Amino acid sequence: MVFGGYWVMQYISYTGDFIVLDAVAYYYFDHNPENGREGGKANIMNGVKHAHINHAGSIGIASFIMAVIKMIKFLFGYLAERLKKMAGPDQGGVVKCIVGCGTCCVACLEKIGDYINHSAMAYMATTGEGFINSAWGALMLQLKHMAAFAWSGYIAACFIWLGKVALTVANCFFF
């Protein structure tokens, strides 16, 4: 039951993410200067159709992967609590170290799985390919343009920091 709940929650979450990604891809790539269209329309219903008809299986695979990872996290948390109870107070340091390392590894696995799934769905919304081909294509695209992605991430982080500073200064000034 827990696994099914995780799978359904991830499916709903990834369906919403895919609809937004599909609408953004449609907006960005649907322009035709010959017909006087400078930019496309963000067609949400097109994203809903693609999510539920064309890519339901691909979203199901992505959500299944994350459900498995979340189930591993759940089972590890349960075993960690049992281990803490069995160890007692005199073995607390060793148990805390083991549990901390395991929790860090499971959290890392969860972040990697979520990143791969989101990258694959973005590629899938752009190209219309299936999940496996999209995951591979997204990985190759990121490896090919690694420096450009790192630079754009750095620039985005700088603008976000500047925005935070500007909001703080503006609030201090107004109050």
C-alpha positions as CSV (number, residue, x, y, z in Angstrom):
1,M,0.0,0.0,0.0
2,V,2.8,2.4,0.9
3,F,4.6,1.7,-2.5
4,G,1.3,2.3,-4.4
5,G,0.8,5.5,-2.6
6,Y,4.3,6.7,-3.4
7,W,3.8,5.7,-7.0
8,V,0.5,7.5,-7.4
9,M,1.8,10.7,-5.7
10,Q,4.9,10.7,-7.9
11,Y,2.7,10.1,-11.0
12,I,0.5,13.1,-10.2
13,S,3.5,15.3,-9.5
14,Y,5.4,14.3,-12.6
15,T,2.2,14.7,-14.7
16,G,1.9,18.3,-13.6
17,D,5.6,18.9,-14.2
18,F,5.4,17.4,-17.7
19,I,2.3,19.5,-18.6
20,V,4.2,22.7,-17.7
21,L,7.3,21.5,-19.6
22,D,5.3,20.6,-22.6
23,A,3.5,24.0,-22.6
24,V,6.9,25.8,-22.3
25,A,8.4,23.8,-25.1
26,Y,5.3,24.4,-27.3
27,Y,5.6,28.2,-26.5
28,Y,9.3,28.3,-27.2
29,F,9.4,26.3,-30.4
30,D,6.0,27.2,-32.0
31,H,6.8,30.3,-33.9
32,N,6.6,31.0,-37.6
33,P,7.8,34.4,-38.7
34,E,6.5,33.8,-42.3
35,N,2.9,33.8,-41.0
36,G,3.5,36.8,-38.7
37,R,3.8,34.7,-35.5
38,E,6.8,35.9,-33.5
39,G,6.1,33.6,-30.5
40,G,4.0,30.6,-29.8
41,K,1.1,30.2,-27.4
42,A,1.6,28.3,-24.2
43,N,-1.0,25.6,-24.9
44,I,-1.8,23.9,-21.6
45,M,-4.4,21.6,-23.1
46,N,-1.9,20.3,-25.6
47,G,0.3,19.4,-22.6
48,V,-2.6,17.6,-20.9
49,K,-3.2,15.6,-24.1
50,H,0.4,14.7,-24.5
51,A,0.8,13.8,-20.8
52,H,-2.3,11.5,-20.7
53,I,-2.3,10.1,-24.2
54,N,1.2,10.1,-25.7
55,H,3.5,9.9,-22.6
56,A,1.5,8.3,-19.8
57,G,3.8,5.2,-19.9
58,S,6.9,7.3,-19.8
59,I,5.6,9.4,-16.9
60,G,4.7,6.0,-15.2
61,I,8.3,4.8,-15.6
62,A,9.7,8.0,-14.1
63,S,7.2,7.8,-11.2
64,F,8.0,4.1,-10.7
65,I,11.7,4.9,-10.4
66,M,11.1,7.6,-7.8
67,A,8.6,5.4,-6.0
68,V,11.2,2.6,-5.7
69,I,13.7,5.2,-4.3
70,K,11.1,6.6,-1.9
71,M,10.3,3.0,-0.7
72,I,14.0,2.4,-0.1
73,K,14.1,5.6,1.9
74,F,11.1,4.6,3.9
75,L,12.5,1.1,4.6
76,F,15.9,2.6,5.5
77,G,14.2,5.0,8.0
78,Y,12.3,2.1,9.5
79,L,15.5,0.0,9.9
80,A,17.4,2.9,11.3
81,E,14.8,3.4,14.0
82,R,14.9,-0.3,14.9
83,L,18.7,-0.2,14.9
84,K,18.7,2.8,17.3
85,K,16.3,1.0,19.7
86,M,18.4,-2.2,19.6
87,A,21.8,-0.5,20.1
88,G,20.9,1.3,23.3
89,P,22.5,4.3,24.8
90,D,26.1,3.0,25.0
91,Q,26.4,2.3,21.3
92,G,24.8,5.6,20.2
93,G,27.8,7.2,18.5
94,V,28.5,4.3,16.1
95,V,24.8,3.9,15.3
96,K,24.4,7.7,14.6
97,C,27.4,7.6,12.3
98,I,26.0,4.6,10.3
99,V,22.5,6.0,10.2
100,G,23.8,9.5,9.1
101,C,25.9,8.0,6.3
102,G,23.0,5.9,5.1
103,T,20.6,8.8,5.2
104,C,23.0,10.9,3.2
105,C,23.4,8.2,0.6
106,V,19.7,7.6,0.3
107,A,19.0,11.4,0.0
108,C,21.7,11.6,-2.7
109,L,20.1,8.8,-4.6
110,E,16.8,10.5,-4.4
111,K,18.1,13.8,-5.7
112,I,20.0,12.1,-8.6
113,G,16.8,10.1,-9.5
114,D,14.7,13.2,-9.5
115,Y,17.2,15.2,-11.5
116,I,17.5,12.5,-14.2
117,N,13.7,12.2,-14.3
118,H,13.2,15.9,-14.7
119,S,15.9,16.1,-17.4
120,A,14.3,13.2,-19.3
121,M,10.9,14.7,-19.1
122,A,12.1,18.1,-20.4
123,Y,13.8,16.3,-23.3
124,M,10.7,14.2,-23.8
125,A,8.5,17.4,-23.9
126,T,10.8,18.9,-26.5
127,T,11.4,15.9,-28.8
128,G,8.4,13.7,-28.2
129,E,10.6,10.6,-27.7
130,G,10.0,7.9,-25.0
131,F,11.5,8.0,-21.5
132,I,14.6,5.8,-22.0
133,N,15.6,7.6,-25.2
134,S,14.9,11.0,-23.6
135,A,16.9,10.2,-20.5
136,W,19.9,9.1,-22.7
137,G,19.5,12.2,-24.9
138,A,19.3,14.6,-22.0
139,L,22.4,13.0,-20.5
140,M,24.3,13.3,-23.8
141,L,23.1,16.9,-24.2
142,Q,24.3,17.9,-20.7
143,L,27.6,16.2,-21.2
144,K,28.1,17.9,-24.6
145,H,27.3,21.4,-23.2
146,M,28.5,21.0,-19.7
147,A,30.4,24.3,-19.6
148,A,27.5,26.3,-21.0
149,F,25.1,24.8,-18.4
150,A,27.5,25.4,-15.6
151,W,28.0,29.0,-16.7
152,S,24.3,29.7,-17.1
153,G,23.7,28.2,-13.6
154,Y,26.4,30.5,-12.2
155,I,24.8,33.5,-13.9
156,A,21.4,32.5,-12.6
157,A,22.7,32.2,-9.1
158,C,24.3,35.6,-9.3
159,F,21.0,37.2,-10.5
160,I,19.1,35.4,-7.7
161,W,21.5,36.7,-5.1
162,L,21.3,40.2,-6.5
163,G,17.5,40.0,-6.4
164,K,17.6,38.9,-2.7
165,V,19.9,41.8,-1.9
166,A,17.7,44.3,-3.8
167,L,14.6,43.1,-2.0
168,T,16.3,43.3,1.4
169,V,17.6,46.8,0.7
170,A,14.2,48.0,-0.7
171,N,12.3,46.6,2.3
172,C,14.8,48.3,4.7
173,F,14.5,51.6,2.9
174,F,10.7,51.5,2.8
175,F,10.3,50.6,6.4
